[in-house]
């Protein structure tokens, strides 16, 4: 199962979600906010969530961190939970850790934020660049929490597991002015989350979407989006026996 996705924040301005949906995007990950104060809630979050829900998108959310201590990370998690309370998300709540100030205690910051979010009944995950992951996160972090990997290339060489790959920050999608981040979702998060009764959903008896072997042995995605001036962007995605990062 793969889904084409975008991630957005207030910096993307007014979004025409109808046009975005028509372009082939069916998943959106929205920034809820940043830092540890409620005043740092993304000013577009409520608008984006309402419209994404209206147009039938699968929705995820992320919180941008500036934490340098476990106390900071706890406050960020609590503020994030206050912002998203009462809403449903088909994708995880991601801890976005990328600031230089976060590096020294990154392992503890991830554990503090994500465990707090999990205890509140949400599916927690980590957003980080390939370099940040390799240099600053522990194997324990990556075993416990799904990774949304940022690596801007046509084919990532990251060897670990990841559920989402952010492959470009310079995409162009109908309905959004200027550059937008582009992602591929490999894991069937909506089914997993609904089966477990997380992220505001009651437990449901739903079956995961699994592609036939003939379809996943050699997948070629043609994304009709403008990236770096090219009209059509091709992402080659093979599922090999030596790479379990694509397992649903």
C-alpha positions as CSV (number, residue, x, y, z in Angstrom):
1,X,0.0,0.0,0.0
2,X,1.3,3.4,-0.9
3,X,-0.2,6.8,-0.7
4,X,0.9,10.2,-2.1
5,X,1.0,12.8,0.6
6,X,2.0,16.4,1.3
7,X,2.8,18.1,4.6
8,X,1.8,21.6,5.2
9,X,2.0,24.5,7.8
10,X,1.0,28.1,7.9
11,X,3.9,28.9,5.5
12,X,1.8,27.2,2.7
13,X,-0.9,29.9,3.0
14,X,-4.4,29.3,1.7
15,X,-4.8,25.8,0.4
16,X,-7.5,24.7,-2.1
17,X,-8.0,21.2,-0.8
18,X,-10.4,20.3,-3.7
19,X,-7.7,20.9,-6.2
20,X,-5.1,19.1,-4.1
21,X,-7.4,16.1,-4.0
22,X,-7.9,16.2,-7.8
23,X,-4.1,16.2,-8.3
24,X,-3.9,12.7,-6.8
25,X,-2.9,13.5,-3.3
26,X,-5.0,11.7,-0.7
27,X,-3.0,12.2,2.5
28,X,-2.0,15.4,4.3
29,X,0.2,15.8,7.4
30,X,-0.5,19.1,9.1
31,X,1.7,21.0,11.5
32,X,-0.2,21.5,14.8
33,X,2.4,23.9,16.2
34,X,5.9,24.3,17.6
35,X,7.6,24.8,20.9
36,X,5.9,24.5,24.4
37,X,3.4,27.4,24.5
38,X,-0.2,27.2,23.4
39,X,0.3,30.5,21.6
40,X,2.6,28.6,19.3
41,X,-0.2,26.6,17.8
42,X,-0.1,26.9,14.0
43,X,-2.5,29.6,13.0
44,X,-3.7,27.5,10.0
45,X,-4.1,24.2,11.9
46,X,-7.9,24.4,12.5
47,X,-8.6,25.6,9.0
48,X,-6.4,22.9,7.4
49,X,-7.9,20.2,9.6
50,X,-11.5,21.2,8.8
51,X,-10.9,21.4,5.1
52,X,-8.8,18.2,4.9
53,X,-11.6,16.4,6.7
54,X,-14.3,17.9,4.5
55,X,-12.5,16.7,1.4
56,X,-11.9,13.2,2.7
57,X,-8.1,13.2,3.2
58,X,-6.3,10.9,5.5
59,X,-4.8,13.2,8.1
60,X,-1.6,13.1,10.2
61,X,-0.1,15.8,12.4
62,X,3.3,16.9,13.5
63,X,4.8,19.1,16.2
64,X,8.0,21.0,15.6
65,X,10.4,20.8,18.5
66,X,12.8,23.3,20.0
67,X,13.3,21.2,23.2
68,X,16.7,21.0,24.8
69,X,15.6,19.2,28.0
70,X,13.2,16.4,28.8
71,X,11.1,18.9,30.7
72,X,10.8,21.0,27.5
73,X,9.9,17.9,25.5
74,X,7.2,17.0,28.1
75,X,5.7,20.5,27.8
76,X,5.7,20.3,24.1
77,X,3.9,17.0,24.2
78,X,1.3,18.3,26.6
79,X,0.8,21.4,24.5
80,X,0.5,19.3,21.3
81,X,-2.1,17.1,23.0
82,X,-4.1,20.2,24.0
83,X,-4.1,21.5,20.5
84,X,-5.2,18.2,18.8
85,X,-7.7,17.1,21.5
86,X,-11.1,16.0,20.1
87,X,-9.8,15.4,16.6
88,X,-9.2,12.2,14.7
89,X,-6.0,11.3,12.8
90,X,-5.5,8.4,10.4
91,X,-1.7,8.9,10.6
92,X,0.6,9.2,13.6
93,X,1.3,12.2,15.7
94,X,4.9,13.0,14.7
95,X,7.6,14.6,16.8
96,X,9.6,16.8,14.4
97,X,13.1,17.0,15.7
98,X,15.7,18.7,13.5
99,X,17.1,21.8,15.3
100,X,20.8,21.8,16.2
101,X,19.9,22.7,19.8
102,X,18.0,19.3,20.1
103,X,20.9,17.1,19.1
104,X,22.7,16.5,22.4
105,X,19.7,15.0,24.1
106,X,17.8,13.8,21.1
107,X,17.3,10.3,22.3
108,X,15.7,11.4,25.6
109,X,13.7,14.1,23.9
110,X,12.2,11.6,21.5
111,X,11.4,9.2,24.2
112,X,9.8,11.8,26.5
113,X,7.6,13.3,23.8
114,X,6.5,10.1,22.1
115,X,5.8,8.2,25.2
116,X,3.7,11.0,26.5
117,X,1.7,11.1,23.3
118,X,1.3,7.3,23.4
119,X,0.0,7.3,26.9
120,X,-2.7,9.7,25.8
121,X,-3.9,7.2,23.2
122,X,-2.2,8.3,20.1
123,X,0.1,6.6,17.6
124,X,3.4,8.4,18.0
125,X,6.2,8.8,15.4
126,X,9.4,10.6,14.7
127,X,10.2,13.0,11.8
128,X,13.8,13.6,11.1
129,X,16.3,13.8,8.3
130,X,18.5,10.9,7.3
131,X,21.6,12.6,8.8
132,X,19.9,13.5,12.1
133,X,18.7,9.9,12.4
134,X,22.1,8.4,11.8
135,X,24.0,10.8,14.0
136,X,21.6,11.4,16.9
137,X,18.9,8.8,17.4
138,X,19.2,5.5,19.1
139,X,18.2,2.0,17.9
140,X,15.7,1.9,20.8
141,X,14.0,5.1,19.5
142,X,13.7,3.6,16.0
143,X,12.4,0.3,17.3
144,X,9.7,1.9,19.4
145,X,8.5,4.6,17.1
146,X,7.8,4.8,13.4
147,X,10.1,7.0,11.3
148,X,9.0,9.6,8.8
149,X,12.2,10.0,6.9
150,X,13.3,13.3,5.3
151,X,15.8,12.6,2.5
152,X,15.6,14.7,-0.7
153,X,16.6,12.4,-3.5
154,X,15.0,10.2,-6.2
155,X,16.0,7.1,-4.3
156,X,17.0,7.0,-0.6
157,X,19.8,4.8,0.5
158,X,18.7,4.8,4.1
159,X,18.9,1.2,5.3
160,X,16.6,1.4,8.3
161,X,12.8,1.1,8.5
162,X,10.5,4.0,7.8
163,X,6.8,4.3,7.2
164,X,6.9,7.6,5.3
165,X,9.5,9.1,3.0
166,X,9.6,12.9,2.5
167,X,11.5,13.0,-0.8
168,X,11.2,16.6,-1.9
169,X,10.7,20.1,-0.5
170,X,10.2,21.7,-3.9
171,X,7.1,20.1,-5.2
172,X,4.3,21.9,-6.9
173,X,0.7,20.7,-6.5
174,X,-2.5,22.3,-7.8
175,X,-4.2,24.2,-5.0
176,X,-1.0,25.4,-3.3
177,X,1.1,28.4,-4.3
178,X,4.8,27.9,-4.3
179,X,6.9,24.9,-3.2
180,X,5.4,22.2,-1.0
181,X,6.9,19.1,0.7
182,X,6.1,15.8,-1.0
183,X,5.9,12.4,0.7
184,X,5.1,8.7,0.0
185,X,3.3,6.8,2.7
186,X,4.2,3.1,2.7
187,X,2.4,1.8,5.8
188,X,-1.4,1.3,6.1
189,X,-1.7,3.6,9.0
190,X,-5.4,4.2,8.8
191,X,-6.2,0.5,9.2
192,X,-3.6,0.0,12.0
193,X,-4.8,3.0,13.9
194,X,-8.5,2.2,13.6
195,X,-7.9,-1.5,14.5
196,X,-6.1,-0.4,17.7
197,X,-8.6,2.4,18.6
198,X,-6.0,5.2,18.6
199,X,-6.0,8.8,17.6
200,X,-9.6,9.5,18.5
201,X,-11.1,6.3,16.9
202,X,-13.0,3.5,18.5
203,X,-11.6,0.1,17.9
204,X,-12.8,-1.2,14.5
205,X,-12.7,-4.6,12.7
206,X,-11.0,-3.4,9.5
207,X,-8.6,-5.3,7.3
208,X,-5.3,-3.9,6.1
209,X,-4.8,-3.0,2.4
210,X,-2.2,-5.3,1.0
211,X,-1.1,-5.2,-2.6
212,X,-0.8,-8.3,-4.7
213,X,2.8,-9.6,-5.1
214,X,2.7,-8.9,-8.8
215,X,2.0,-5.3,-8.0
216,X,4.6,-4.7,-5.3
217,X,7.5,-6.6,-6.8
218,X,8.3,-3.8,-9.2
219,X,6.4,-0.6,-8.5
220,X,6.8,2.6,-10.6
221,X,5.0,5.7,-9.4
222,X,4.4,8.5,-11.8
223,X,3.6,11.6,-9.8
224,X,2.3,14.3,-12.1
225,X,3.8,17.2,-10.1
226,X,6.3,19.9,-10.9
227,X,9.6,19.2,-9.0
228,X,12.7,21.2,-9.8
229,X,11.2,22.3,-13.1
230,X,10.2,18.9,-14.3
231,X,6.6,18.2,-15.2
232,X,6.6,14.5,-14.3
233,X,8.5,13.0,-11.5
234,X,9.1,9.3,-11.4
235,X,9.8,7.4,-8.1
236,X,11.1,3.9,-8.5
237,X,10.2,1.8,-5.5
238,X,11.2,-1.9,-5.3
239,X,10.4,-4.2,-2.4
240,X,13.2,-6.6,-1.9
241,X,13.6,-9.5,0.6
242,X,16.5,-7.6,2.2
243,X,14.5,-4.5,3.0
244,X,11.6,-4.7,5.4
245,X,11.0,-0.9,5.5
246,X,8.1,-1.3,3.0
247,X,6.1,-3.9,4.9
248,X,2.5,-2.9,5.8
